[in-house]
Amino acid sequence: MNHHQVETAASNSEQTTFSQPLFSDVLAQTDFTELQLITADQSRVLQALYAKTPDLTDLAVLLSPQAKLMLPELIARAAELTRQHFGAARQLFAPLYMSNLCANECTYCGFSMSQAVKRRVLQSEELLLEAEAVKALGHDQLLLVAGEHDRKVGMDYFRRQVPLLRPLFSRLMLEVQPLSSSDYQELKQLGIDTVLVYQETYQPLAYQQYHLKGNKTDMRWRLNCPDRLGVAGMDKIGLGILLGLADWRLDALALGLHLRHLQQHYWRSHYSVAFPRLRPCSGGVEPAVLVGDAELVQLYCAFRIFAPELELILSTRENARLRDLLLPLMITSLSAGSKTQPGGYRVAPQALQQFSIDDERSPAQMAEVMVSLGLQPVWTNWHPAFGRGEAQ
């Protein structure tokens, strides 16, 4: 059964099984025009800052150019809410790239199928060597990443590799191609706690412009992936947009709508959000929209205020100065010592990266910075002594 047959079957099943509309339908029926045109004076921004249950209109206000003029107030409120909900704890994790094989053509990615690079799929012994290298750095939470290739890096591959890695880490996260609800239920049983699936952009014309070939051209299949994760009862679902592809404020509003949809219907799951900025890569495009540091800070502040309980992730794409600035204010989880190529920690350290990183400090150095900022580095999400409970 090919991807489109799977999609049709899954879509039919979802429509008859789900009591609520899928997010693709919600997005298609939403007109963001009024929210985009919203004007806010100082009093309206302050109202959004301290709203008890912020709605999408409040988020639009917090993302507005007017709110950017009040960035110190946004930062103060975001920092206050972060302290209330997370205290001084900050999670550390590392990505482990299992493969750079990809059947998609995405103009912004170094793993695109047309890129003339050496392809590699790590097998069991190589994955264990990489995992040992990551453990030696101090990490106990691992994000497994791969290019999207159903045939060679699909469920058969995950069934072989995830059980090997599960005993080594307190939390296993996954960022691969969108899968079906039944696949996610199986992955949960195998030991995956978290799945990240970034939409890149919620704007159909932009999405079509950047995704030229492969299953990733199917925007609806990707949009509804978090719904399938919610049905599967995944513990944590990660959302995100790639800044630089299109109007970042519009994408952020759509992401806010997506988050609220998921929280309403899959309230047992936890959620994280990340806002990676487009970085240089082999053959990659230049950003169509520049998102500066001030806009990035505004965006993170807006989502902390919009959803105080939300985990906000910051990767090594950003430079050390900015990461150190944001870490005590609103970030709750960050990568450190990252390698963005398969085998990058030990097996093949010279291989081509998916994208360039800007903060090359080791996890130990990052932990020292945290302590100096009055924060508590958290390496372990769970301990074997407590057992592993199943979501109800």
C-alpha positions in Angstrom: 0.0 0.0 0.0 1.5 3.3 -1.1 1.4 6.6 0.8 -1.7 7.9 -0.9 -3.6 4.7 -0.2 -2.5 4.8 3.4 -3.6 8.4 3.6 -7.0 7.7 2.1 -7.7 4.8 4.4 -6.5 6.8 7.4 -8.5 9.8 6.4 -11.7 7.7 6.0 -11.0 6.1 9.3 -10.4 9.4 11.1 -13.5 11.0 9.7 -15.7 8.1 11.0 -13.8 7.7 14.3 -13.1 11.2 15.4 -16.0 13.1 17.0 -14.2 16.4 16.2 -13.0 17.9 12.9 -9.4 17.3 11.9 -7.1 20.3 12.1 -6.8 20.5 8.3 -10.6 21.2 8.2 -10.3 23.7 11.1 -7.5 25.6 9.3 -9.4 25.6 6.0 -12.4 27.2 7.7 -10.4 29.9 9.6 -10.0 33.4 8.2 -7.0 35.1 9.8 -7.6 38.4 8.0 -9.1 40.3 11.0 -6.4 38.9 13.4 -3.7 40.0 11.0 -5.1 43.5 10.7 -5.6 44.0 14.4 -4.2 47.2 15.9 -3.3 47.4 19.5 -2.4 50.3 21.7 -0.5 50.0 24.9 -3.6 49.2 27.0 -4.6 46.4 24.7 -1.2 44.9 24.8 -1.2 45.0 28.6 -4.7 43.4 28.6 -3.3 40.5 26.5 -0.2 40.3 28.8 -2.4 39.5 31.8 -5.4 37.7 30.3 -6.4 34.8 32.5 -7.1 32.6 29.6 -5.5 34.1 26.5 -7.3 33.4 23.2 -6.2 33.7 19.6 -7.0 37.4 19.5 -4.7 37.9 22.5 -2.0 36.0 20.7 -2.4 38.2 17.6 -2.0 41.3 19.9 1.2 39.8 21.5 2.6 39.1 18.0 1.8 42.5 16.6 4.3 45.2 15.7 2.8 47.3 18.5 3.7 44.6 21.1 7.3 44.6 19.8 7.6 48.1 21.1 6.8 46.8 24.5 9.3 43.9 24.4 10.6 44.6 28.0 7.1 44.1 29.3 6.6 40.9 27.3 9.9 39.5 28.6 9.1 40.3 32.2 5.7 38.6 31.9 7.1 35.6 30.1 9.8 35.2 32.7 7.3 35.4 35.5 5.1 32.7 34.0 8.1 30.5 33.4 9.2 30.7 37.0 5.6 29.9 38.2 5.2 26.8 36.0 8.8 25.5 35.7 10.8 27.0 38.5 14.6 26.8 37.7 14.5 23.4 36.0 15.7 23.2 32.4 15.8 20.0 30.3 18.8 19.0 28.2 18.7 16.6 25.3 20.6 15.7 22.2 19.6 14.7 18.7 20.9 11.4 17.2 20.5 11.4 13.4 19.8 7.8 12.2 19.8 8.5 8.5 20.1 11.3 5.9 18.3 9.2 3.3 15.2 11.2 2.1 12.6 10.7 -0.6 11.4 14.3 -0.5 12.6 17.4 -2.3 12.5 20.4 0.1 14.4 23.4 -1.1 15.6 24.4 2.4 17.1 21.1 3.5 20.5 19.6 3.2 19.0 16.1 3.1 16.8 16.7 0.0 16.8 13.8 -2.5 18.5 15.8 -5.2 21.5 16.8 -3.0 24.6 15.0 -4.2 25.7 13.8 -0.8 26.7 10.4 0.5 23.7 8.8 2.0 23.8 6.7 5.2 21.4 4.7 7.3 22.9 3.7 10.7 22.5 0.1 11.6 22.2 -1.4 15.0 25.9 -1.5 16.0 26.5 2.0 14.6 23.4 3.3 16.5 24.7 1.8 19.7 28.1 3.4 19.2 26.4 6.8 18.6 24.2 6.3 21.7 27.2 5.5 23.9 28.9 8.7 22.7 25.8 10.7 23.5 25.6 9.1 26.9 29.3 9.9 27.5 28.4 13.6 27.0 26.0 13.3 30.0 22.7 13.2 28.0 19.9 10.9 29.2 17.2 12.3 26.8 17.6 11.4 23.2 15.8 12.7 20.1 16.0 10.2 17.2 15.9 12.0 13.8 15.9 10.8 10.2 15.2 11.9 6.7 11.8 10.8 5.4 12.1 7.5 3.7 9.3 5.0 4.4 10.9 2.0 2.7 14.4 2.0 4.2 13.8 4.1 7.4 10.2 3.2 8.2 8.4 1.1 10.8 10.4 -2.0 10.1 13.6 -0.1 10.9 12.1 1.5 14.0 10.9 -1.9 15.3 14.5 -3.1 15.1 16.3 0.0 16.5 14.0 1.6 19.1 14.1 -1.4 21.5 17.9 -1.4 21.4 18.0 2.3 22.5 15.1 2.3 25.0 17.1 0.9 28.0 19.8 3.4 27.5 17.8 6.7 28.0 15.2 8.0 30.3 13.3 9.6 27.4 13.2 8.6 23.7 11.8 11.2 21.3 11.3 10.8 17.6 11.3 13.2 14.6 10.7 11.4 11.3 8.1 11.2 8.6 4.4 11.4 9.6 2.9 8.0 10.3 -0.5 6.5 11.0 -2.2 6.4 14.5 -1.7 2.6 14.6 2.1 3.1 13.9 2.2 5.7 16.7 0.5 3.3 19.1 3.1 0.7 18.3 5.9 3.1 18.7 4.6 4.1 22.1 4.6 0.5 23.2 8.2 0.2 21.9 9.2 3.1 24.2 8.8 6.4 22.3 7.6 9.1 24.7 7.5 12.1 22.4 7.1 12.8 18.7 8.0 16.1 17.0 6.3 16.9 13.7 7.0 20.5 12.5 4.6 21.9 9.9 7.3 24.2 8.6 4.7 26.6 7.3 0.8 26.6 7.5 0.4 28.7 4.4 -0.6 26.5 1.4 1.1 28.5 -1.4 4.4 28.8 0.5 4.2 25.1 1.5 3.8 24.1 -2.1 6.6 26.4 -3.1 9.2 24.7 -0.8 8.0 21.1 -1.0 8.5 19.9 -4.6 8.5 16.1 -4.5 7.8 13.2 -2.3 5.2 12.5 0.4 5.9 15.8 2.1 4.1 17.6 -0.7 0.9 16.3 0.9 0.2 19.2 3.3 -3.1 17.6 4.7 -1.3 14.4 5.7 1.2 16.4 7.7 -1.3 18.8 9.2 -3.3 16.0 10.6 -0.3 14.1 12.0 -0.6 15.6 15.5 -4.3 14.5 15.5 -3.1 11.0 14.9 -0.6 11.3 17.7 -3.3 12.5 20.0 -5.5 9.5 19.1 -2.5 7.2 19.8 -2.2 8.7 23.3 1.4 9.9 22.8 2.7 11.5 26.0 4.2 14.6 24.3 3.5 16.1 20.9 6.0 18.7 19.5 4.9 21.4 17.0 6.9 24.0 15.2 7.4 26.3 12.2 10.5 27.0 10.3 11.1 30.8 10.4 12.2 32.3 7.2 9.9 30.5 4.8 6.9 32.8 4.9 5.1 35.5 7.0 6.1 34.4 10.5 3.2 36.2 12.3 0.6 34.4 10.2 2.4 31.0 10.7 2.5 31.7 14.4 -1.2 32.4 14.6 -1.9 29.2 12.7 0.3 27.3 15.1 -1.5 28.9 18.1 -4.8 27.7 16.6 -3.3 24.2 16.1 -2.1 24.1 19.7 -5.6 25.0 21.0 -7.2 22.4 18.8 -5.0 19.7 20.2 -5.2 20.8 23.8 -9.0 20.8 23.5 -9.3 17.3 22.1 -6.2 15.5 23.3 -5.9 17.0 26.8 -4.0 14.0 28.2 -1.0 14.8 26.0 1.6 17.4 26.8 2.9 19.8 24.2 6.1 21.5 23.1 6.8 24.2 20.5 10.0 25.2 18.7 10.8 28.1 16.4 13.9 27.2 14.4 15.2 29.8 12.0 16.3 28.8 8.5 20.0 28.1 8.6 22.6 27.6 5.8 22.8 24.2 4.3 24.2 22.5 1.2 22.1 23.8 -1.8 19.6 25.5 0.5 17.5 28.6 -0.2 18.0 32.0 1.4 15.3 33.1 3.8 12.3 34.7 2.1 11.5 36.5 5.3 14.1 37.6 7.7 13.3 37.1 11.4 15.6 39.1 13.6 16.5 38.4 17.2 13.9 40.9 18.5 11.1 39.1 16.6 12.3 35.7 17.8 12.2 36.9 21.4 8.8 38.4 20.8 7.6 35.1 19.4 8.8 33.0 22.3 7.4 35.5 24.8 4.0 35.5 23.0 3.7 31.7 23.3 4.8 31.6 26.9 2.0 34.0 27.7 -0.5 32.3 25.4 0.2 28.9 26.9 2.1 29.1 30.2 2.4 25.3 30.6 3.9 24.8 27.2 7.4 23.4 26.8 9.5 25.8 24.7 12.5 24.4 22.9 15.6 26.2 21.6 18.2 24.4 19.5 21.9 24.9 18.7 20.8 26.7 15.5 20.9 29.9 17.6 24.1 31.5 18.9 25.4 31.2 22.4 24.7 34.8 23.4 21.0 34.5 22.4 20.6 31.1 24.0 22.1 32.4 27.3 19.7 35.4 27.1 16.5 33.4 26.5 17.3 30.4 28.8 16.4 31.9 32.1 13.4 33.9 30.7 11.2 31.4 28.8 13.0 28.4 27.4 12.5 25.1 29.2 14.3 22.6 27.0 17.3 22.9 24.8 19.8 20.7 22.9 23.5 20.8 23.6 26.6 19.4 21.9 24.4 18.5 18.8 25.6 16.8 15.7 23.2 17.0 12.7 24.5 14.2 10.6 24.2 10.4 10.9 27.3 9.1 12.7 28.3 12.6 13.8 29.2 11.8 17.4 31.5 8.8 16.7 30.9 6.8 13.5 31.3 9.4 10.8 32.0 12.8 12.3 32.9 14.4 9.0 29.6 13.7 7.2 27.4 16.4 5.8 25.1 18.1 8.3 21.4 18.7 7.7 22.0 22.4 8.7 24.8 24.4 10.3 24.8 24.9 14.1 25.8 28.1 15.8 26.3 27.1 19.5 29.1 24.4 19.7 29.5 24.4 23.4 29.5 20.9 25.0 26.7 19.7 27.3 29.0 20.1 30.3 29.7 23.7 29.4 26.0 24.4 28.8 25.2 22.9 32.3 27.8 25.3 33.8 26.1 28.2 32.2 22.8 27.1 33.5 24.1 26.9 37.1 25.7 30.3 36.7 22.3 31.7 35.7 20.7 30.2 38.8 19.1 27.3 36.9 19.0 23.6 37.5 20.1 21.4 34.6 17.8 18.3 34.2 19.4 15.4 32.4 17.0 12.6 33.4 13.3 12.8 32.7 12.5 9.5 34.5 14.2 7.0 36.7 13.9 3.2 36.4 13.1 2.9 40.1 9.7 4.6 39.4 8.6 2.2 36.6 7.1 3.3 33.3 3.4 4.0 33.6 1.1 3.9 30.6 -1.1 6.9 29.6 -4.7 6.4 30.6 
